[in-house]
Each structure stands twice: as C-alpha cells, then as structure tokens.
Amino acid sequence: MKESPTVEFKRELTDAVVHEVIAFANTQGGVLYIGIEDDGTVLGVPNAHKQLEAVSNKLHDNIQPDILVHLYLEVVELDKKEVIKIAVARGARRPYHLKRKGMKSSGVFIRYGTSVTNASEENIRQMIIESDGTNFETMRSLKQELTFEEASHFFAQTNIKFGVEQQRTLGLMTDDGYYTNLGLLLSDQCEHSIKCARYLGNDKLEFQDRKEFSGSILAQVESVYEYLSLNNATSARFVGLKRLETESYPSPALREALVNAVTHRDYSFSGSILIHLFQNRIEIVSVGGLVKGLTIEDINLGISQSRNPKLANVLYRLKWIESYGTGLQRIKESYKESLERPFWTTSPNAFVMTLPKQQLTTPDSDENELEQWLSQQSEFTTRELEAYLNKSKGTVRKLIEQLIAERKVTRVGNGRTTRYRTLN
C-alpha cells in the first residue's frame, strides 16, 4: 500500500485527519487510514473500536455541513494489526469546512495530488455554484458573519417578525443554517452599492457632486430616495385662485424606478446601480438586461418576470411593491400631465430608465396666450398651432388631444384635411 491522490495514511488521530477528510469530500473522495506511517508501515491503533467512536465525534464536531452521511468508518486488520479506515465520498454540499473558520480559505481544504492545501476564494465560489446551482438568491453566501440591524428596522416598521424562522421562510437562510446571497443583500454587510452623480448640464462633462450609498439594500433605497427628493425641485402656478404645485419629477415615478432597479438588477455582476441627475432628466442604469426570453414589447404590455423573485417577495411584504408587473405602468401614469414621457432602453447587460423633467401640457407662460389665441380662431390646423407655439409636432399633437379631452376643440375632417374647431 502507498499514498496516492485518493489514499492517505496517518499515524494517529490529530487535527490533520479532519483536514484530510474535508479535502477528500471537497475533491474526488478517497480513503484515509489511521494507524499507518507515511511510508506504508502498519503501526495499528490501540483500542481501535473505542477510537473509532472518537474519530466519528471529532469529524462531526469540527466539520460543516454535516459530513457523516458521506463517510463509512470501520476497523480493518492489516498485517495482523487493527487500523481505522475512513472511506470519504465526494460531498453533495461542498465546500465542507472547519466549523470554527467558516467558508473562508483558512477553513476550506482541497486535495492537490497527495497533498492538502487551502482552497482559494474562486475554488470556494465554484464549489458553491456546483452544489447550489446558479440562482444567485439561493446560493450560500461566501460571507456568513452577517448582521441585520438595518433590515430589522424596516421589518419592525411594518410590524413583520424577522426572527430566524422568518429568515428561513423568506429565503435569507438555508435549512441547515447558512445565509444565502439574499441574506447578504439585506444584511448590513451588503457588498453592492448605488452610486449617484449630479451634473451641471445635460451631459457628463461637469460634476456638481457624487455620492455612493452602501449598507443593507433596504437602507440604500431609503437613502437614495431621500437624495433624489432633495434634488427634486417644486414649482407653483395658479389656476384662477387655486395654487398648484408641480415636482420636476413625479415622486411616484422616482420611487417606482428606484425600487424597479433594485428588484430586477443582476447581482451576479459586482457593478453598482448608477443614477445620473442631469438638468433635464434622470437616468437610472441597472446592471443586467432583460430576463432571458422577455422583450421591450413584453414589458410594455405589463408582462413581468422577476430575476430575483425572493427579493421581490421581501419588498412586496414590506409594501414597497404594490403588485407584480405594474411598476412601469405606474411610472407612465405619473407623467400623464406632462408633455414629456418616461422611456427605457436595454442592452444585453443593462436596463436604463430615463425620467424626463416634467413639462406641463399647458405651461404657465403660454396658458393665457394660448387661451387668447384659441378665442380668436374659429378653426385651425396642427401646422398653424405648431407655428404659433414654436413647438414640435409631437408636443402639439399631445396638446391637441388634451384640448379635445377638455372639450375646448373638436376634430373636423380626416387625414390631410383635418382641422380643429374651437368650442366656445
């Protein structure tokens, strides 16, 4: 007998035995003998059957996840001496690791030839993917020392319990006590962030300020929304004796766009959500394009397929999402009084939401003049109104539709002969 990539000898029971068993379970499995020298000389184990129980207890107490289901321990006789044989199968919940170290490189071992070495972070990440699958939310997090002070605050505000059982039900924790990547997102140690940049003009040539928001994804959303609200100017106008206030950007649209970006981004990418505040628009860039199989036409029709359904469920329970698949429609509806409309574009790895600065369908400076002009016209064409207002064809068409809805004008004729008759 001699040592090989799948056979290992140990003189006696030490911590090295634990390391070897972990390495076999994380690699291709193998057999470890206790009571044999490295050169193959059989020494035997005194009281081998009693020692067998000690070996089993040591492996159970020092290795996570539970590895005993992948082991077969027995006492065998070699050269008329009793030795302990540990047959180790390749584990189904890799990476196996020292309990006291966690899933860190210092606690995870792999077999390299006839030697045991510490696994790299990339080795560990690959083992998690092979064991848990590629669904980001349900994979075990590389970080397991997590706290939830910020998340607990938000759950308490909504009177929702947030104990261990609730964390398991929501998907923050596995049945065997490991935090998932969803848990990492909601934890105070969340590795993702949201970056905001404010510009002096309508391009990226000159910054006014930049901010990065970190911590629990829930705290990030609240802080970013406050930041956007501080930069959302309000203007006032009077209709008769009534004062009407208008935000540069409808608050419901800002809220929905922000929550949408956080809910549907691809967290397997390390990049941040980017928010650009220009003088005439806000752009929210979410990492990851549309979920595979969906098109822009699909989402415009209200079809929704969440990339992160467990995160969406958490936000739904917190009442940040009212119902699935309606966010984009609510963003559109919040702009119903504006000449400009929100729009979104996609690439294979990005989704960009553009919220234009609101322009009311009857701007203050033009409203009285428009009323006076209409009172002087019995009929007019689209081109005539375009020339008077010095507005684009699309803007004037939206304005005419509003005038028709308000019963101030009516359409006469069809096609090129279409005219509009004023109603007194």
ZIPEZI-V242818 format. One line per field, one symbol per residue. phi: phi as a letter, one per 30 degrees, with the letter a starting at -180 (. if undefined). A space follows every 50 residues. Layout:
# ZIPEZI-V242818
phi=???
This chain:
# ZIPEZI-V242818
phi=.bdaecbbcbdadbdddddddeddddccilbcccjbdedjddcibdhedd dedddedddddcbbdecddccbcacbcbhibdbcccccdddcbdddaded cidcedccbbcbicccbdddddeddddddddcjcdedcddddccccbbdd dedddddchcdbddddddddjdbddcjcdcddedddddcedcbbccbccd bcbcdbdcabbbcbjeedddddddddddddccdccbbcciccdccbddbe eedddddddddddcdcdddddddcbcccdcabccccdjddeejcbedddd djdbbddbdddeddddddidcdadicddddddddcdccddbdabbbbeba bccccdddbddbeedcddddeddddccdbacedddedddhcdeddddddd ddddddicbbdbibidcdbbcdcc
